[in-house]
Amino acid sequence: MARPHLTDDAAHAKECHARWLMARNRRQEDSGYQDEWFAEQCGGCRYWIPVTGVLGSDYGACTSARSDFDGRVMFEHDGCSTFDPADSFGG
C-alpha cells in the first residue's frame, strides 16, 4: 500500500529545517558574513526553484550549473558566489 508524500507534514518540515540549517554555506550570524550577501540570497536568484509544500516557503533547489550547489536543496537566505538576480530577466 502506497504511503502519502510528506509534502504538507509540518512536523517533518520542522525536522528537515533544523537539519538543513546546519549545512548552510553562509550564516548571517557568522563574523565573516559580508553585508552585500544580504541582497544576494538564494531566494532571489533566478536559478533557485522553490520546493513544494510547507518546505517551499524556505527551501528550493539550486539549478545553476556554475554553482557548487547545483542540484542541492538550499535555504532561501543562503547564497553563493554565482548569484544571478531573478529580476535581471524579468523573473
Order of alpha helices (4+ residues) and beta strands (2+ residues): alpha-beta-beta-beta
